Amino acid sequence: MEAYWAAPPVSRTLTALTFATSILVHGGLLSGNRVVFYLPWIFKFPLPEVWRFITSFWVTGGGLSILFDTYFLWMYSSGLEKESGRFSQPGDFFTYIIFLGLVILATAGGILGGAIFTQALILAIAYTYSQDNRGKKVSFFIITFNVMWLPWAMLLMTFVLAGPDAALNQAMGLIAAHLYDFLTRLYPTFGGGRNVIHTPAIVKRWFGADKPGIQVRGYGTSYRPASQAPGRGTSNGFGFSSAWGTRGQGRRLGGD
């Protein structure tokens, strides 16, 4: 249990929930109809089943897929949460996962009519992992290749084993991950734009930003002081920065 609690919080929780839900569903202890994404059931009156927005990301394929999907989810999500510089602040990785989920729900669920999105989420995380580890070699089953080919190898395997419809559903994860990369890195860096995705203050506090701590990552160790109360120039509770907060006190026109 010490190893579990020492693991990155978002990755360990997401992996544990996915493994447990998959075991329950494929073991016949929980009906799959209770967890899949289906809009008429989600907005059912008088008892909407809103949990389906979340549980549809927690079910893997049956058989050995439970082990492999859970392993890939843990491997690449924990690698990002621990090592990636783009998730350096408390709650950043959680915000990333939420963004991926919303885009996948809108595309794979709303447009394609999909019901399970675990594969799309794993592919999205693998894509971001490949972008952050360019040049690294990875092993995919018995094959070793450059990490840049990882998401495409996963997508090809789904196409071969499950068919084009499943691969198209999974490919929505690529769209979600690339959109996040574009909005947070490519457009601000090369397009002169502004990063519009910020971790909300309430999420930062939830992950301990208001408490001092030490962060150990692959690129070094840093000491994080407790954050101060939001003031001028900080983001508001919903994650959007205020340009007016950076202005000075100001003076009355025509005054001294």
N, C-alpha and C positions, 0 to 999 in steps of 0.2 A: 504493500500500500504506500510505502514511502516513495517508491519510484513513480507511482501514479500521481501523487500529489506534487512531486517535484517536476512533473512534465508541464509543458505550456498549457495554460488553463483552457483556452478555446479548443485546441486540438484534442486534448484528452477528453473533454466533455463531448465534443462532436463525435469522436471515434467510439467512445463507450456507448453513447445513445444509438449510434448506427449499428453497432455489433449486437447490442441487446435487443433492439427492435427487430432486426433481421432474424435473429435466433427465434424470437417469439412468433414471428409471422411464418417463417418456413418450417418451424417446428409444430405448427398447428395450434399454438396456444393463443394466438391473436389473429383475427381475421384481417387479411390484407385490405378488405373493403373499408376497414375502420381508419386506415392511415393514408390512402392514396388521395391524390389531388383530383377533386371533381366538384366543379363550381356549383351545380344544383344542390349538392349536399352541404357545401360550405355555407351557402346563404339560405339554408333551409329554415323555414319558419315553423314553430316559434323557437327552436333550439338550433342556431347555426353551429356547424361543426368547424370552427375556425382553426382548430389545431392542425387541420390538414395542410395549411400553408407551411407548417414546419415539418410534420412527420413524413411528408412526401420526399424529404431529403434524407431519410433515415433507413431506407430499405434497399438492400443490395440484391443481387441475383441469388439464386439458390445454390446449394451444394458448395463446391470449392470457391465459388464467387464470394461467399460470405467472408472467407479468409483473405482472398486476394484483394477484394475491394476495400476491406477494412485496413489491410496492410498499406495499400497505396494511399488511402486517405490519411492515415497516421504519418506515413513516411514523408509525404510532401507538405502536408499542412504544418506539422511540427517543425520541419526544416525551414519553412517560411517564417513561422511565428518566432522561432529562436534566432535565426541567422539573418533574415532580410533587413536591410537598412531602411526600406520603405515602411516598415512596421515598427519603428523604434520607440514610439510613445505608447503608453498604456491605452488599450482599447482600439488601437489602429487595426489590428488583425480582425477583431470582432466586426468593426465597421466594414472592412473589406468583405468578409463572409456575408454580411447582411446585404451589401450592394450586389454581390454575385447572385444571391438568392432571389432578390427582387427582379433582376434582369432575366434570370432563368424562368421564373414564374410567368413573367410577361410574354416571353418568347416561346419556350417549350410548352408551357401550360396554356397561356391565353391564345396563342396563334396556332400552335401545332396540336393542341389538345392532349398533351402528354399527361401521365398520371404519376410517374416516379421520376425523380430528378437527381438521384444520388450519383449516377454516372456522369451527368453533366457537371455537377459540382466538383467531383474528383478531377475531371478533365480541366476545368477552369483553374483549379489549384495547381495542377501539373503544368499548365501553360505558364502561369506566373512563376513557378519554380524554375522552369526552363529559361525564362527571360532573365532571372536573377543569377543564374549559374551557367552562363554561356561558356562553352569550351570544356565543361565538365563531362566526364564519361559516366554513364549510368547503365545498370543492368536491368533489362526488361525480360523477365523469365530467364531464358538461356542466352540471350543476345545482349552484347555490349555495344553501345553507340553513343554519339554525341547527344547531350541532353536536349538540344534543340529539336531533335526528332521525336522526343518522348510523347508529346500530345498527339502527334500524327500517328505514331505506332499504336497508341491506345485507341484512337478513332478507327484505324484500319482493322484492329482486332474485333471491335464491336461490329463493324460492317460485315466481316467474314462470319462471325459466330451468331449474330443476332439479326442481321439484315439491315437494309438501307433506312428503314423507318427509325429503328433504334439508334442508328448512327446519326441521323439527322437530329433527333431529340438530344443526343449527347453533344452534338456540335454547338448547341446553344450555349454550352459552357465556354467554348472558345470565344464566342461573341461577347459574353459577359466579361470574361477576363481581359480581352483586348480593349473593350470599352473602358474598363477601369484603368488599364495601363495608359490609354490615350488621354483620359481626363486628368489623371494625376501626374503623369510623367512626360508623355510625348508632346501634348499640346502646350503645357506650361514651359517646357524646355526649348522646343523647336518652333512653336507657333506664336510665342509671345503672349500666351493666354495666362489665365489664373487657375490654380487648382481649386475646384469648387467642391471637392469632397473632403470634408473635415470630420474628425471624430468629435461628436457632441460632448460638451462639458460633462453632462451627466454620465456618459459612458466612461469618460476618463476617470471620474471619481469612483465609479463602480469598480474599475480595475486598479484602483489604488494610486491615482495620480496625485491625490492630496496627502500622500504619505511618502516619506523618504524611503529610498531603496537603492539597491545595487543591481544593475543589469549586466549579465554576462552573455556576450554574443561572440560569434565567430570572428568578428573584426575588432574586438576589444571589450574592455569592461568599463562601465561608466557609473558614476554616482548620480542618482536622480534626487534632487531636493524636493521637498513638499511644494506643490504648486500653490500659488497665492490666489486670493479671491479674484475673480474676473474684474479687470479694470479697463482702462482705455487701450484700444488696439488689440484686445483679445476677442476670441470667438464667443458668440452667444451660446445659449444652451442647446441650440439646434445645429451647431456646427458651422455656421456661416460667419465669416469675419466681418467686422464692422469697420469700414473705411473712415467713418466720422470719428471713431474712437481714437484715431491716431493724430487728430488735430489738436492744436493748443487751446488754451483757454479763450483766446480771441479778445478783440477790443471793439468798442463801439465806433462806427465810422464817424469821422469828424472830431473825435476826442483827442485828448493829449497823447 
